[in-house]
Amino acid sequence: MRLLVLGGSEFVGRAVAEAALGRGWEVTVFNRGRQPAVPGTHRLLGDRTAPDGLAALARGEWDAVVDTWSAAPRAVRDTARLLRGRAGRYVYVSSCSVYAWPQPVGYAEDTPLVEGASADADRTDYTRDKRGGELAAQAEFGAEHSVLARCGLILGPYENVGRLPWWLARIARGGPVLAPGPRDLPLQYVDVRDLAEWLLGSAERELSGPYNLASAPGHTTTGELLEACVRATGAAAELRWTDPDVVLGAGIEPWTQLPVWVPPDSDMHDSMHTGDTSRARATGLDCRPVAETVADTWSWLRGIGGTPPRRPDRPVPGLDPAVEARVLAAGGGVPGTTPAQGDSAQ
């Protein structure tokens, strides 16, 4: 298979390129060249936002294209239009955010979508940009030759948003850790490597249409995730489980200041952690255990010196240590059982 990855140097794109090389595919990546290329790929340089920025893609044929773009939809439109007739399938990495808010519990691919998106739009907001990208892919390649991968929370090595890396770094510092409850709160996510394998499989199987891409609801819990962080880092950390009302009452923002976590019984939790992903799982999505995702992310972080790459267009995640200390000092947090310090997955 001949694969073109639009991006291909960070997070999802990098994982896709590596997975394709692992399958013995011929891999071309197209990007601005700001990050080192994945060894074994052929790189074309260009900037989708610049005049004549697609010139490097004027020649060539591929069996499939994977596009991770998340800004102005017209960039997807222009690229897909240029590649139409020279690529067999367009796999667009979208988001579950394209569903109209608030998403109902168990929302599936036929749930109503956000309004006001356009394939011809300049950059607006994340939700409409992703939906506009979907419309662009389908307009140029047709519904039968395009895949819309509506991803939920993505974690794993190469993460450039900073959610799991922040938790690992915080827990590695040790001491009492503000752990937002409840401990058994169900979480839903997809490891970037499992996502990459499904994306490639969708091209091989000649799939089409929308798919919600995440684990089954309840694949893990907040407790399992944070306890896996303690095990992976081997840190002398004590998770202090704190009632959601205490967390919110302290003015702490879910999702950003305490990454991954959102309050139970909220629209945010329904949106992030209850999606119906049975269609993707029936077509090959296989999600690895959370302990493996956490341990491998920690190993990757250590290998690059502990400082993860950062996307400049996303808010910096994490909680101010002074705020954490204040909440814990006020009596927030119940000491919980943490893994034995000798059980380290380094």
Backbone hydrogen bonds, N-H to C=O, Kabsch-Sander energy under -0.5 kcal/mol:
donor,donor_aa,acceptor,acceptor_aa,energy
3,L,1,M,-0.6
3,L,26,E,-3.1
4,L,64,A,-2.3
5,V,3,L,-0.5
5,V,28,T,-2.9
6,L,4,L,-0.6
6,L,66,V,-2.9
7,G,5,V,-1.0
7,G,30,F,-2.0
11,F,158,Y,-0.7
13,G,10,E,-1.1
14,R,10,E,-1.3
15,A,11,F,-2.6
16,V,12,V,-2.4
17,A,13,G,-2.4
18,E,14,R,-2.5
19,A,15,A,-2.3
20,A,16,V,-2.5
21,L,17,A,-2.3
22,G,18,E,-2.1
23,R,19,A,-0.9
23,R,20,A,-0.6
24,G,21,L,-1.6
25,W,20,A,-2.5
26,E,1,M,-2.5
27,V,25,W,-0.6
28,T,3,L,-2.9
29,V,42,H,-2.7
30,F,5,V,-2.4
31,N,44,L,-1.9
41,T,38,V,-2.0
42,H,27,V,-2.5
43,R,41,T,-0.6
44,L,29,V,-3.2
46,G,31,N,-1.9
47,D,53,G,-0.6
50,A,47,D,-1.7
53,G,50,A,-2.2
55,A,52,D,-1.4
57,L,54,L,-2.3
58,A,55,A,-1.8
62,W,86,R,-2.7
63,D,2,R,-2.1
64,A,2,R,-1.5
65,V,89,R,-2.5
66,V,4,L,-2.5
67,D,91,V,-2.7
68,T,6,L,-1.2
74,R,121,A,-1.9
75,A,72,A,-1.8
76,V,72,A,-0.6
76,V,73,P,-0.9
77,R,73,P,-2.3
78,D,74,R,-2.8
79,T,75,A,-1.9
80,A,76,V,-3.0
81,R,77,R,-2.4
82,L,78,D,-1.9
83,L,79,T,-1.9
84,R,80,A,-1.3
85,G,87,A,-0.5
86,R,83,L,-2.7
87,A,83,L,-0.6
88,G,62,W,-1.2
90,Y,145,H,-2.4
91,V,65,V,-3.4
91,V,89,R,-0.6
92,Y,90,Y,-0.7
92,Y,147,V,-3.0
93,V,67,D,-3.1
93,V,91,V,-0.6
94,S,92,Y,-1.1
94,S,149,A,-2.0
96,C,151,C,-2.7
98,V,95,S,-1.6
99,Y,96,C,-1.4
100,A,112,P,-2.4
106,G,274,T,-0.6
107,Y,104,P,-1.5
111,T,108,A,-2.0
114,V,98,V,-3.2
121,A,118,S,-1.2
129,D,125,D,-2.9
130,K,126,Y,-2.4
131,R,127,T,-2.1
132,G,128,R,-2.6
133,G,129,D,-2.1
134,E,130,K,-2.0
135,L,131,R,-2.4
136,A,132,G,-2.2
137,A,133,G,-2.4
138,Q,134,E,-2.4
139,A,135,L,-2.3
140,E,136,A,-1.9
141,F,137,A,-2.4
142,G,138,Q,-1.8
145,H,142,G,-1.4
146,S,143,A,-0.8
147,V,90,Y,-2.6
148,L,209,G,-2.5
149,A,92,Y,-2.6
149,A,147,V,-0.7
150,R,148,L,-1.1
150,R,211,Y,-2.7
151,C,94,S,-1.0
151,C,149,A,-1.3
152,G,213,L,-2.2
155,L,190,V,-2.0
159,E,156,G,-1.3
166,W,162,G,-1.4
167,W,163,R,-1.7
168,L,164,L,-2.5
169,A,165,P,-2.4
170,R,166,W,-2.8
171,I,167,W,-2.7
172,A,168,L,-2.2
173,R,169,A,-1.0
173,R,170,R,-0.8
174,G,170,R,-0.5
174,G,171,I,-1.3
175,G,236,A,-2.5
177,V,238,E,-3.0
179,A,177,V,-0.8
179,A,240,R,-2.5
181,G,242,T,-3.1
185,L,182,P,-1.8
187,L,220,T,-3.0
190,V,153,L,-2.3
192,V,155,L,-2.8
194,D,191,D,-0.5
195,L,191,D,-2.4
196,A,192,V,-2.3
197,E,193,R,-2.0
198,W,194,D,-1.9
199,L,195,L,-2.6
200,L,196,A,-2.2
201,G,197,E,-2.3
202,S,198,W,-2.5
203,A,199,L,-1.2
204,E,200,L,-2.1
205,R,201,G,-2.8
206,E,203,A,-0.7
207,L,202,S,-2.7
209,G,143,A,-0.5
209,G,146,S,-2.5
211,Y,148,L,-2.4
213,L,150,R,-2.9
213,L,211,Y,-0.5
214,A,212,N,-0.7
215,S,189,Y,-2.3
219,H,187,L,-0.5
219,H,216,A,-1.7
220,T,187,L,-1.4
222,T,185,L,-1.7
223,G,183,R,-2.7
225,L,221,T,-2.4
226,L,222,T,-2.5
227,E,223,G,-2.6
228,A,224,E,-1.7
229,C,225,L,-1.4
230,V,226,L,-1.7
231,R,227,E,-2.2
232,A,228,A,-2.8
233,T,229,C,-2.2
234,G,230,V,-1.8
235,A,230,V,-0.7
237,A,235,A,-1.7
238,E,175,G,-2.3
239,L,237,A,-0.5
240,R,177,V,-3.5
240,R,238,E,-0.5
241,W,239,L,-0.8
241,W,334,V,-2.2
242,T,179,A,-2.8
246,V,243,D,-0.8
247,V,243,D,-2.0
248,L,244,P,-2.8
249,G,245,D,-2.4
250,A,246,V,-1.2
250,A,247,V,-0.5
251,G,248,L,-1.9
252,I,247,V,-1.6
255,W,258,L,-1.1
255,W,261,W,-2.3
256,T,254,P,-2.1
257,Q,253,E,-1.3
258,L,253,E,-1.2
260,V,255,W,-0.6
261,W,258,L,-0.9
261,W,259,P,-1.0
266,S,263,P,-0.6
270,D,266,S,-2.3
271,S,267,D,-2.2
272,M,268,M,-2.4
273,H,269,H,-2.5
274,T,270,D,-0.8
276,D,107,Y,-2.9
277,T,275,G,-0.8
281,R,277,T,-2.2
282,A,278,S,-2.0
283,T,279,R,-0.5
283,T,280,A,-1.0
284,G,281,R,-1.0
285,L,280,A,-2.1
288,R,286,D,-0.5
292,E,289,P,-0.8
293,T,289,P,-1.5
294,V,290,V,-2.7
295,A,291,A,-2.4
296,D,292,E,-2.4
297,T,293,T,-1.9
298,W,294,V,-2.4
299,S,295,A,-2.2
300,W,296,D,-2.3
301,L,297,T,-2.5
302,R,298,W,-2.6
303,G,299,S,-1.9
304,I,300,W,-1.2
304,I,301,L,-0.7
305,G,302,R,-1.3
306,G,301,L,-3.0
307,T,304,I,-0.5
311,R,160,N,-2.3
314,R,311,R,-1.3
318,G,256,T,-2.8
323,V,320,D,-0.6
324,E,320,D,-2.2
325,A,321,P,-2.6
326,R,322,A,-2.0
327,V,323,V,-2.3
328,L,324,E,-2.4
329,A,325,A,-2.6
330,A,326,R,-1.4
331,G,328,L,-1.5
332,G,327,V,-2.2
334,V,241,W,-2.3
336,G,239,L,-1.5
343,D,340,A,-1.8
344,S,342,G,-1.4
345,A,231,R,-0.8
346,Q,344,S,-0.6
